[in-house]
Amino acid sequence: MTDFERKVYQIIVNMHLYRKNPTLNDLKRKTGKNEQEIRATVKSLMMKGELKWNKHKKMWTFT
């Protein structure tokens, strides 16, 4: 996992602990990166199996 992937992952995990799903704007504000970089990173984390989106609960799940 790259440093940026780890940062995005940790933001999602921390917000999940407070029962919140981070929006794209939350991630942009907290990371200082643009939408394209964030989307690519989240997609990479999903492909690696680190993150999964639960469609029924509308929440992230972690491995």
Biopython code that builds the backbone (N, CA, C, O; Angstrom):
import numpy as np
from Bio.PDB.StructureBuilder import StructureBuilder

atoms = [
    (1, "MET", "N", (0.860, -1.173, 0.000)),
    (1, "MET", "CA", (0.000, 0.000, 0.000)),
    (1, "MET", "C", (0.906, 1.236, 0.000)),
    (1, "MET", "O", (1.856, 1.327, 0.777)),
    (2, "THR", "N", (0.594, 2.169, -0.876)),
    (2, "THR", "CA", (1.369, 3.415, -0.912)),
    (2, "THR", "C", (0.968, 4.300, 0.261)),
    (2, "THR", "O", (-0.029, 4.041, 0.937)),
    (3, "ASP", "N", (1.752, 5.341, 0.494)),
    (3, "ASP", "CA", (1.435, 6.277, 1.580)),
    (3, "ASP", "C", (0.076, 6.924, 1.377)),
    (3, "ASP", "O", (-0.698, 7.065, 2.324)),
    (4, "PHE", "N", (-0.217, 7.320, 0.134)),
    (4, "PHE", "CA", (-1.502, 7.966, -0.126)),
    (4, "PHE", "C", (-2.658, 6.982, 0.036)),
    (4, "PHE", "O", (-3.711, 7.347, 0.559)),
    (5, "GLU", "N", (-2.474, 5.736, -0.408)),
    (5, "GLU", "CA", (-3.514, 4.717, -0.212)),
    (5, "GLU", "C", (-3.757, 4.501, 1.272)),
    (5, "GLU", "O", (-4.902, 4.385, 1.710)),
    (6, "ARG", "N", (-2.686, 4.448, 2.041)),
    (6, "ARG", "CA", (-2.806, 4.257, 3.486)),
    (6, "ARG", "C", (-3.553, 5.430, 4.120)),
    (6, "ARG", "O", (-4.368, 5.238, 5.022)),
    (7, "LYS", "N", (-3.271, 6.645, 3.645)),
    (7, "LYS", "CA", (-3.936, 7.832, 4.190)),
    (7, "LYS", "C", (-5.436, 7.797, 3.901)),
    (7, "LYS", "O", (-6.247, 8.024, 4.799)),
    (8, "VAL", "N", (-5.802, 7.517, 2.666)),
    (8, "VAL", "CA", (-7.219, 7.455, 2.286)),
    (8, "VAL", "C", (-7.914, 6.336, 3.062)),
    (8, "VAL", "O", (-9.020, 6.523, 3.569)),
    (9, "TYR", "N", (-7.273, 5.187, 3.153)),
    (9, "TYR", "CA", (-7.830, 4.046, 3.890)),
    (9, "TYR", "C", (-8.080, 4.439, 5.345)),
    (9, "TYR", "O", (-9.146, 4.156, 5.891)),
    (10, "GLN", "N", (-7.103, 5.088, 5.969)),
    (10, "GLN", "CA", (-7.234, 5.461, 7.375)),
    (10, "GLN", "C", (-8.337, 6.490, 7.582)),
    (10, "GLN", "O", (-9.046, 6.433, 8.586)),
    (11, "ILE", "N", (-8.494, 7.423, 6.661)),
    (11, "ILE", "CA", (-9.574, 8.414, 6.755)),
    (11, "ILE", "C", (-10.928, 7.704, 6.703)),
    (11, "ILE", "O", (-11.822, 8.006, 7.493)),
    (12, "ILE", "N", (-11.074, 6.767, 5.774)),
    (12, "ILE", "CA", (-12.336, 6.033, 5.639)),
    (12, "ILE", "C", (-12.617, 5.220, 6.896)),
    (12, "ILE", "O", (-13.743, 5.217, 7.393)),
    (13, "VAL", "N", (-11.599, 4.528, 7.415)),
    (13, "VAL", "CA", (-11.769, 3.723, 8.635)),
    (13, "VAL", "C", (-12.154, 4.608, 9.814)),
    (13, "VAL", "O", (-13.084, 4.288, 10.555)),
    (14, "ASN", "N", (-11.447, 5.712, 9.989)),
    (14, "ASN", "CA", (-11.733, 6.602, 11.123)),
    (14, "ASN", "C", (-13.133, 7.192, 11.050)),
    (14, "ASN", "O", (-13.821, 7.279, 12.067)),
    (15, "MET", "N", (-13.563, 7.596, 9.863)),
    (15, "MET", "CA", (-14.912, 8.144, 9.740)),
    (15, "MET", "C", (-15.960, 7.054, 9.932)),
    (15, "MET", "O", (-17.049, 7.318, 10.441)),
    (16, "HIS", "N", (-15.631, 5.829, 9.526)),
    (16, "HIS", "CA", (-16.544, 4.694, 9.713)),
    (16, "HIS", "C", (-16.785, 4.447, 11.204)),
    (16, "HIS", "O", (-17.889, 4.069, 11.597)),
    (17, "LEU", "N", (-15.778, 4.656, 12.021)),
    (17, "LEU", "CA", (-15.923, 4.468, 13.467)),
    (17, "LEU", "C", (-16.975, 5.405, 14.058)),
    (17, "LEU", "O", (-17.587, 5.098, 15.081)),
    (18, "TYR", "N", (-17.177, 6.546, 13.407)),
    (18, "TYR", "CA", (-18.195, 7.507, 13.850)),
    (18, "TYR", "C", (-19.482, 7.385, 13.034)),
    (18, "TYR", "O", (-20.321, 8.285, 13.028)),
    (19, "ARG", "N", (-19.617, 6.238, 12.340)),
    (19, "ARG", "CA", (-20.818, 5.933, 11.548)),
    (19, "ARG", "C", (-21.051, 6.930, 10.424)),
    (19, "ARG", "O", (-22.194, 7.258, 10.104)),
    (20, "LYS", "N", (-19.971, 7.408, 9.829)),
    (20, "LYS", "CA", (-20.090, 8.340, 8.710)),
    (20, "LYS", "C", (-19.343, 7.776, 7.508)),
    (20, "LYS", "O", (-18.307, 7.128, 7.656)),
    (21, "ASN", "N", (-19.870, 8.023, 6.342)),
    (21, "ASN", "CA", (-19.167, 7.702, 5.109)),
    (21, "ASN", "C", (-18.571, 8.995, 4.577)),
    (21, "ASN", "O", (-19.290, 9.977, 4.393)),
    (22, "PRO", "N", (-17.268, 9.006, 4.329)),
    (22, "PRO", "CA", (-16.676, 10.238, 3.806)),
    (22, "PRO", "C", (-17.144, 10.511, 2.386)),
    (22, "PRO", "O", (-17.181, 9.611, 1.547)),
    (23, "THR", "N", (-17.494, 11.737, 2.133)),
    (23, "THR", "CA", (-17.859, 12.129, 0.777)),
    (23, "THR", "C", (-16.578, 12.432, 0.005)),
    (23, "THR", "O", (-15.491, 12.510, 0.578)),
    (24, "LEU", "N", (-16.727, 12.597, -1.277)),
    (24, "LEU", "CA", (-15.582, 12.956, -2.099)),
    (24, "LEU", "C", (-15.006, 14.294, -1.643)),
    (24, "LEU", "O", (-13.788, 14.476, -1.620)),
    (25, "ASN", "N", (-15.877, 15.217, -1.285)),
    (25, "ASN", "CA", (-15.407, 16.519, -0.796)),
    (25, "ASN", "C", (-14.653, 16.386, 0.521)),
    (25, "ASN", "O", (-13.670, 17.094, 0.740)),
    (26, "ASP", "N", (-15.097, 15.487, 1.405)),
    (26, "ASP", "CA", (-14.365, 15.227, 2.648)),
    (26, "ASP", "C", (-12.952, 14.739, 2.339)),
    (26, "ASP", "O", (-11.979, 15.222, 2.918)),
    (27, "LEU", "N", (-12.849, 13.781, 1.426)),
    (27, "LEU", "CA", (-11.542, 13.233, 1.079)),
    (27, "LEU", "C", (-10.659, 14.279, 0.394)),
    (27, "LEU", "O", (-9.452, 14.325, 0.630)),
    (28, "LYS", "N", (-11.256, 15.109, -0.443)),
    (28, "LYS", "CA", (-10.482, 16.170, -1.102)),
    (28, "LYS", "C", (-9.942, 17.145, -0.064)),
    (28, "LYS", "O", (-8.782, 17.552, -0.136)),
    (29, "ARG", "N", (-10.769, 17.517, 0.890)),
    (29, "ARG", "CA", (-10.365, 18.466, 1.918)),
    (29, "ARG", "C", (-9.289, 17.874, 2.838)),
    (29, "ARG", "O", (-8.324, 18.555, 3.186)),
    (30, "LYS", "N", (-9.456, 16.618, 3.225)),
    (30, "LYS", "CA", (-8.530, 15.997, 4.171)),
    (30, "LYS", "C", (-7.202, 15.586, 3.549)),
    (30, "LYS", "O", (-6.188, 15.520, 4.245)),
    (31, "THR", "N", (-7.194, 15.307, 2.241)),
    (31, "THR", "CA", (-5.959, 14.866, 1.595)),
    (31, "THR", "C", (-5.278, 15.966, 0.789)),
    (31, "THR", "O", (-4.065, 15.921, 0.583)),
    (32, "GLY", "N", (-6.039, 16.945, 0.334)),
    (32, "GLY", "CA", (-5.473, 17.993, -0.492)),
    (32, "GLY", "C", (-5.260, 17.557, -1.936)),
    (32, "GLY", "O", (-4.579, 18.243, -2.698)),
    (33, "LYS", "N", (-5.838, 16.422, -2.315)),
    (33, "LYS", "CA", (-5.690, 15.901, -3.675)),
    (33, "LYS", "C", (-6.954, 16.166, -4.471)),
    (33, "LYS", "O", (-7.990, 16.524, -3.912)),
    (34, "ASN", "N", (-6.859, 15.988, -5.787)),
    (34, "ASN", "CA", (-8.025, 16.226, -6.630)),
    (34, "ASN", "C", (-8.869, 14.955, -6.772)),
    (34, "ASN", "O", (-8.470, 13.871, -6.348)),
    (35, "GLU", "N", (-10.026, 15.120, -7.370)),
    (35, "GLU", "CA", (-10.998, 14.024, -7.502)),
    (35, "GLU", "C", (-10.414, 12.828, -8.254)),
    (35, "GLU", "O", (-10.631, 11.681, -7.864)),
    (36, "GLN", "N", (-9.684, 13.091, -9.315)),
    (36, "GLN", "CA", (-9.133, 12.015, -10.138)),
    (36, "GLN", "C", (-8.165, 11.144, -9.343)),
    (36, "GLN", "O", (-8.209, 9.918, -9.448)),
    (37, "GLU", "N", (-7.290, 11.765, -8.548)),
    (37, "GLU", "CA", (-6.329, 11.009, -7.739)),
    (37, "GLU", "C", (-7.033, 10.181, -6.665)),
    (37, "GLU", "O", (-6.648, 9.043, -6.396)),
    (38, "ILE", "N", (-8.061, 10.757, -6.059)),
    (38, "ILE", "CA", (-8.795, 10.052, -5.004)),
    (38, "ILE", "C", (-9.552, 8.863, -5.585)),
    (38, "ILE", "O", (-9.527, 7.772, -5.015)),
    (39, "ARG", "N", (-10.218, 9.064, -6.706)),
    (39, "ARG", "CA", (-10.957, 7.963, -7.331)),
    (39, "ARG", "C", (-10.021, 6.822, -7.729)),
    (39, "ARG", "O", (-10.352, 5.651, -7.544)),
    (40, "ALA", "N", (-8.870, 7.158, -8.268)),
    (40, "ALA", "CA", (-7.900, 6.132, -8.666)),
    (40, "ALA", "C", (-7.396, 5.372, -7.448)),
    (40, "ALA", "O", (-7.202, 4.158, -7.514)),
    (41, "THR", "N", (-7.184, 6.059, -6.356)),
    (41, "THR", "CA", (-6.696, 5.424, -5.136)),
    (41, "THR", "C", (-7.753, 4.513, -4.525)),
    (41, "THR", "O", (-7.440, 3.393, -4.119)),
    (42, "VAL", "N", (-8.991, 4.971, -4.454)),
    (42, "VAL", "CA", (-10.073, 4.138, -3.911)),
    (42, "VAL", "C", (-10.267, 2.908, -4.795)),
    (42, "VAL", "O", (-10.466, 1.804, -4.288)),
    (43, "LYS", "N", (-10.211, 3.091, -6.088)),
    (43, "LYS", "CA", (-10.344, 1.962, -7.013)),
    (43, "LYS", "C", (-9.211, 0.963, -6.794)),
    (43, "LYS", "O", (-9.437, -0.247, -6.803)),
    (44, "SER", "N", (-8.008, 1.462, -6.600)),
    (44, "SER", "CA", (-6.856, 0.599, -6.342)),
    (44, "SER", "C", (-7.045, -0.192, -5.044)),
    (44, "SER", "O", (-6.761, -1.389, -4.992)),
    (45, "LEU", "N", (-7.524, 0.480, -4.008)),
    (45, "LEU", "CA", (-7.776, -0.197, -2.725)),
    (45, "LEU", "C", (-8.850, -1.269, -2.874)),
    (45, "LEU", "O", (-8.762, -2.327, -2.251)),
    (46, "MET", "N", (-9.850, -1.002, -3.687)),
    (46, "MET", "CA", (-10.905, -1.990, -3.914)),
    (46, "MET", "C", (-10.365, -3.186, -4.701)),
    (46, "MET", "O", (-10.712, -4.330, -4.405)),
    (47, "MET", "N", (-9.533, -2.931, -5.685)),
    (47, "MET", "CA", (-8.972, -4.012, -6.490)),
    (47, "MET", "C", (-8.015, -4.874, -5.670)),
    (47, "MET", "O", (-7.895, -6.073, -5.920)),
    (48, "LYS", "N", (-7.336, -4.277, -4.699)),
    (48, "LYS", "CA", (-6.426, -5.015, -3.819)),
    (48, "LYS", "C", (-7.188, -5.775, -2.735)),
    (48, "LYS", "O", (-6.609, -6.595, -2.023)),
    (49, "GLY", "N", (-8.487, -5.502, -2.613)),
    (49, "GLY", "CA", (-9.302, -6.184, -1.612)),
    (49, "GLY", "C", (-9.266, -5.541, -0.241)),
    (49, "GLY", "O", (-9.751, -6.129, 0.726)),
    (50, "GLU", "N", (-8.709, -4.359, -0.135)),
    (50, "GLU", "CA", (-8.631, -3.660, 1.149)),
    (50, "GLU", "C", (-9.963, -3.019, 1.532)),
    (50, "GLU", "O", (-10.306, -2.949, 2.712)),
    (51, "LEU", "N", (-10.703, -2.556, 0.541)),
    (51, "LEU", "CA", (-11.997, -1.907, 0.751)),
    (51, "LEU", "C", (-13.058, -2.593, -0.093)),
    (51, "LEU", "O", (-12.790, -3.054, -1.202)),
    (52, "LYS", "N", (-14.264, -2.651, 0.451)),
    (52, "LYS", "CA", (-15.415, -3.129, -0.315)),
    (52, "LYS", "C", (-16.597, -2.249, 0.043)),
    (52, "LYS", "O", (-16.738, -1.806, 1.183)),
    (53, "TRP", "N", (-17.444, -2.000, -0.947)),
    (53, "TRP", "CA", (-18.640, -1.195, -0.724)),
    (53, "TRP", "C", (-19.821, -2.128, -0.548)),
    (53, "TRP", "O", (-20.116, -2.928, -1.436)),
    (54, "ASN", "N", (-20.500, -2.037, 0.581)),
    (54, "ASN", "CA", (-21.688, -2.827, 0.852)),
    (54, "ASN", "C", (-22.885, -2.035, 0.345)),
    (54, "ASN", "O", (-23.278, -1.032, 0.941)),
    (55, "LYS", "N", (-23.460, -2.494, -0.760)),
    (55, "LYS", "CA", (-24.552, -1.756, -1.399)),
    (55, "LYS", "C", (-25.809, -1.719, -0.535)),
    (55, "LYS", "O", (-26.544, -0.731, -0.554)),
    (56, "HIS", "N", (-26.061, -2.782, 0.220)),
    (56, "HIS", "CA", (-27.281, -2.844, 1.022)),
    (56, "HIS", "C", (-27.219, -1.896, 2.221)),
    (56, "HIS", "O", (-28.186, -1.195, 2.519)),
    (57, "LYS", "N", (-26.080, -1.884, 2.897)),
    (57, "LYS", "CA", (-25.921, -1.011, 4.060)),
    (57, "LYS", "C", (-25.420, 0.374, 3.684)),
    (57, "LYS", "O", (-25.459, 1.299, 4.494)),
    (58, "LYS", "N", (-24.947, 0.511, 2.441)),
    (58, "LYS", "CA", (-24.371, 1.762, 1.949)),
    (58, "LYS", "C", (-23.233, 2.227, 2.836)),
    (58, "LYS", "O", (-23.167, 3.389, 3.239)),
    (59, "MET", "N", (-22.321, 1.276, 3.136)),
    (59, "MET", "CA", (-21.162, 1.558, 3.963)),
    (59, "MET", "C", (-19.959, 0.793, 3.452)),
    (59, "MET", "O", (-20.100, -0.209, 2.751)),
    (60, "TRP", "N", (-18.777, 1.269, 3.804)),
    (60, "TRP", "CA", (-17.546, 0.559, 3.467)),
    (60, "TRP", "C", (-17.339, -0.606, 4.423)),
    (60, "TRP", "O", (-17.699, -0.532, 5.598)),
    (61, "THR", "N", (-16.758, -1.678, 3.909)),
    (61, "THR", "CA", (-16.325, -2.794, 4.746)),
    (61, "THR", "C", (-14.836, -2.968, 4.528)),
    (61, "THR", "O", (-14.314, -2.631, 3.466)),
    (62, "PHE", "N", (-14.160, -3.488, 5.523)),
    (62, "PHE", "CA", (-12.708, -3.586, 5.504)),
    (62, "PHE", "C", (-12.269, -5.035, 5.685)),
    (62, "PHE", "O", (-12.987, -5.858, 6.253)),
    (63, "THR", "N", (-11.075, -5.319, 5.189)),
    (63, "THR", "CA", (-10.539, -6.671, 5.365)),
    (63, "THR", "C", (-9.484, -6.683, 6.436)),
    (63, "THR", "O", (-8.914, -7.734, 6.729)),
]
sb = StructureBuilder()
sb.init_structure("model")
sb.init_model(0)
sb.init_chain("A")
sb.init_seg("    ")
for serial, (resi, resn, name, xyz) in enumerate(atoms, 1):
    if name == "N":
        sb.init_residue(resn, " ", resi, " ")
    sb.init_atom(name, np.array(xyz, "f"), 0.0, 1.0, " ", f" {name:<3s}", serial, name[0])
structure = sb.get_structure()
